[in-house]
Amino acid sequence: MESQAKTRHSPSGHDSGNKYRQLIETEEFKELIQRKKAFIVPVTLFFLAFYFVLPILAAYSEVLKGEAFFHITWAWVYALLQFAVVWLGGIVYIKKAAKYDKMAKNILNKYGKELGE
Amino acid sequence: MSILSLTLFLGIILLTLTITYYSSKKTKNASDFYTAGGGLTAWQNGLAVAGDFMSAASFLGITGAIALIGFDGFYMSIGNLVAFLVLLYLVSEPLRNLGKFTLADMISARFKSKKVRGIAAANTLVISIFYMIAQLVGAGGLIKLLLGIDYWLSVLLVGVLMTIYVIFGGMTATSWVQITKAVLLLGGSAVLTFIVFSRFNFNISEMFHHVQTATPLGKDFLNPGNKYTDGLDMISFNMSLVLGAAGLPHLLVRFFTVKDAATARKSVVYSTWFIGVFFIMTIFLGFGAASFVGLERIVDANPAGNMAAPLLALTIGGEFLFAFVSAVAFATILAVVSGLVLTSASAFAHDIYGEIIKDGNITEKQQVLVARLASVGVAVISILLALFAQSMNVAFLSVLALGIAASANLPIILCTIYWKRFNSSGAITGMSFGLLSSIILVMLSPNVWNPEPGMGIFTGDPLFTMSNPTIFTVPLGFIGAYLGTILSKAKDEENRFAEVLFKSNTGYGISSAKDH
């Protein structure tokens, strides 16, 4: 416990700022960020858009009011599709994140010296 | 109160106090108190996080809402669930990698400014205390309905128990009470769902068919628009649901109870399964209540529909199930409010006292002592306010808490992690814009001003006609952050963005409490 208290209060001066600025410019780190962006940004935009379509359709159209099948209306079908999106989104994220973890680990291994370890 | 109810009710109290007793042995230093020593597994934290969402408001509230207004009652379930994706994709990992005990810690990883920490801590206190008062007032009314105990006694009982869990057992007790309750609630709901489904011969089609004739709404029961007639207001409400959760401090601190970002992400994914299954069960409970209890009996017991689930249990399962469901509802209230006490106490003891007043020069012992004192203080204030607010309609407090979380916290969290140019002035203006606009608009809204006496706090016409202002306040939070940033000359924080970016993506330098 004591040790982390010290790290956290150590002055993060000019030198340490420089160190991180160099690290984020390394090829490996840039690639990690790029890959994350390419996955996270579109997927997030998709599920938010998918989410807001429900209240927008409910407010300004009648399409959700018709029966889809088994006496279930489209409103419930769409709502339950969102559950599927969430569960699927979770599984896909875990898989992707495992790859990012590997890349992050490689970066920490390779640049351990620069980090002062 | 029947002997059966009393037994189960005391059983819950005894169980939670036992958990607290064992937790207290493990609660020695500050990290134990604030984060259960960071030693929870993904399963455990997943259940605890899910437990925060399976509040009395969702178990009793959503079931009742579906029974009374059909599809419109289900928005809350959808919004709360999709919120987990926001949490998973944008917030949980950077939060775990950058923070230590509180939300303000994470923002302070980028800005050393005491002002930033102070406002972030103040936001946490405001959100958590508003939420707690809403929960306590609701709890007082509910326990009165469920168990026949007077309002003031109910509030006092819940208040005292939550304080005991927190001061003796810290985050360990708070988490385990939440986990235990989550399991009980999932189990209880599963039994009810099974019985309801069996009444429909395990046939989805029959259930959806039957419910179209069961209520005065007729076929419209299955359609949107029974409650929310103002489209923009309804979209705004949905926005607060999906964006608010990722800014709720009592939820975010749960991610400090696991050892690293990988565990944090797994716990979010487990949560989506627990909570998703739970929300699907609320459809069965709501439909069951509408079909077998009937609108009249539900509204007679409580106009908001909060008694729908317990009455369903009574109707289809008898005395025992009713007593069980009531006891679980009580456990739910206890678990959620104790999380709120802990979060408020952490913001006060760690951020305001430890980091701002004492400049971080505070021993472990002092830190825990202050946190315990702060817990008592927060609890006493909330109990008094809840006693005072008995006859008020406090629904606006929950709207406000979620709105502030979405408008003041989320924009700042996102800018801190992802925006290079962002600076401390932007953080201050962003949080202030989000906080003030939420408070002002809600204060002018129909939640507070209502022409019908008793529906709001004051009788009169609202100046702002939407009951949920999130659609305006979230952009205001972002605009505040943007303007504050570009209009200030501060450039000193720029080098910390590299640090924040590096650490949040690699987990380097993560504060782990595993070394004791």
Interface residues (C-beta under 8 A of the other chain):
Chain A: M1 S3 Q4 A5 T7 R8 H9 S12 H14 S16 G17 N18 Y20 R21 L23 I24 F29 L32 I33 K36 I40 V43 T44 F47 L48 Y51 F52 L54 P55 I56 A58 A59 Y60 L64 K65 F70 H71 I72 T73 A75 W76 A79 L80 Q82 F83 V85 V86 W87 G89 G90 I91 Y93 I94 A97 Y100 D101 A104 I107 L108 L115
Chain B: N29 A30 S31 F71 F74 Y75 S77 I78 G79 L81 V82 F84 L85 V86 L88 Y89 L90 E93 K100 K112 I204 S205 F208 H209 Q212 L222 N223 P224 G225 Y228 G231 L232 M234 I235 N238 M239 V242 A262 R265 K266 V268 V269 T272 W273 G276 F279 I280 I283 G360 E364 N495 R496 A498 E499 L501 F502 N505 T506 G507 Y508 G509 S511 S512 A513 D515 H516
